[in-house]
């Protein structure tokens, strides 16, 4: 399964998180390291949720809204 992740570059490296999985985040010294680390974080996150929650995560809808 594929998950969208967000990256934020800073002086310390990269912060990375998965918006669909609340609290699922990681970091790395490089972009590549951060992306590998978030894969591990996502796998661990999914191990900790039950089948009903996994199904809900799979069926998430996303939309963009504009706020003036």
VOTORBA-622016 format. One record per residue: residue in one letter; x, y, z of N, C-alpha, C, O, CB in turn. Coordinates in steps of 0.02 Angstrom, whole numbers, plus 50000, padded with zeros to 5 digits. Glycine has a CB too. Layout:
N
aXYZXYZXYZXYZXYZ...
***
This chain:
68
x500424994150000500005000050000500445006250000500985006250029499535000050060x500215011549968500595017749964500285022950010499675023450015500625020349892x500705026850043500485032250087500845038650067501435038550050500625030550161x500475044150068500775050650056501175052650117500955051750174500235055950040x501765055350106502175057950161502385065050144502425066950086502795053350174x502515068850195502745075750189503455076150217503615072950268502265080750225x503875080050184504565081150207504685088450220504425092750184505065078450156x505075089850272505255096750288506015096950300506265093750346504865099350351x506365100550258507095101150264507255106550317506945111850319507425102950196x507745104950358507975109750409508735109350412509045105550375507645108250479x509015113250456509745113050466509985106350493510555104450483509965118650513x509545102750527509725096250557509615090350510509835084850525509315095250620x509285091350453509125085850408508425086450383508215091850361509225079050443x508055080950385507365080850360506895077850412507035072750442507325076850295x506335081250422505785078550460505295075650409505205078450355505435083950507x504985070050425504515066850379503935064050419504025061450473504865061250338x503325064750391502735062150425502225059950374502245061850316502435067350473x501755055850398501215053250357500565056350381500315054550434501185045350360x500275061050342499675064550365499085059950379498665061450422499465069650314x499035054250344498475049750354498535045550418498035042650440498415045250295x499125045250447499235041250507499455045950563500055047350571499775035750494x498985048250601499105053250653499655050850701499605045450730498455054750692x500155055050708500705053450753501265049350722501745047650756500445049850812x501195047650658501715043650625502215048350592502065051550541501395038750572x502805048650620503315053150595504005050350607504085045750648503245060150627x504495053050573505185050950581505635056550557505405062250548505325044350542x506275055050547506745060050524507345056450494507405050350499506965064750582x507785060350464508405057650437508885063250420508685068950412508265053350375x509515061550415510025066450397509965068550324510125074150306510715063750411x509735063850282509635065250211508905063750193508545060550231510115060950167x508695066050134508015064750110507905057150105507395054550126507895068150041x508395053750076508335046450066508285042750133507895038050140508945043950026x508695044850181508665041750247507985042950280507705038350310509235044350292x507735049050275507075050550304506535046350272506085043850307506915058050295x506555045450206506045041350172506095034050193505575030750201506125042050096x506695031450201506765024550225506505023950297506175019050314507505022350222x506655028950338506435028750408505675029050414505395025850458506755034350447x505345033050371504615033450376504295026950355503755025250379504345039350334x504605023350309504335016750290504315012150351503815008750363504765013550235x504855012250390504875008250452504345010650502504005006650534505575008450484x504285017250508503795020150555503085018250534502665016650577503865027750558x502935018450470502265016550446502135009250460501595007450484502195017950370x502615004950447502534997750460502394996550534501944992650551503154993850437x502774999750577502664998950650501985001750671501644998750713503215002450689x501795007350642501145010350658500585005450640500135004250680501045017050619x500625002550580500104998050557500074991550598499544988550605500194996350483x500654989450624500664983550668500274984850732500014980250763501374981650684x500244991250752499934992950816499184994050812498854994750864500264999050844x498894994350752498174995450746497824989050727498124984550697498035000950693x497194988550745496814982450730496554982550658496614987650623496234981550780x496264976950637496034976250567495494981350549495484983750492495764969350556x495064983050595494544988050581494854994850567494644998450521494044988450641x495344996750607495685003150596496075003050530496085008150495496165004650653x496384997450512496744996950449496274997950390496445001250342497094990150443x495684994950395495184995750341494965002950335494885005550280494574991250354x494875006350391494695013450390495245017550358495095022150320494545015950461x495865016050373496435019650345496445018650269496575023350232497095017350377x496325012550246496335011050174495795014950137495875016650078496225003550162x495245016450171494675019650138494645027250149494135030350135494045016650163x495185030150174495195037350185495125041150119495415039250068495845039450220x494735046350121494675050850064495055057250081495065059350138493935052350046x495365060150031495685066550042495415071749993495235070049936496455065950035x495385077750015495165083349974495575089449994495855089850049494405084749983x495605094149949495915100649964495365105849967494915105849925496455102549911x495405110150016494915115550021495305122150022495865122450047494465114850084x494995127249996495315133849995494985138250049494375138650054495255137149924x495395141450088495155145950140495425152850124496025153750116495375143550211x494975157650121495175164550106495415168050168495605173950164494605168450076
***
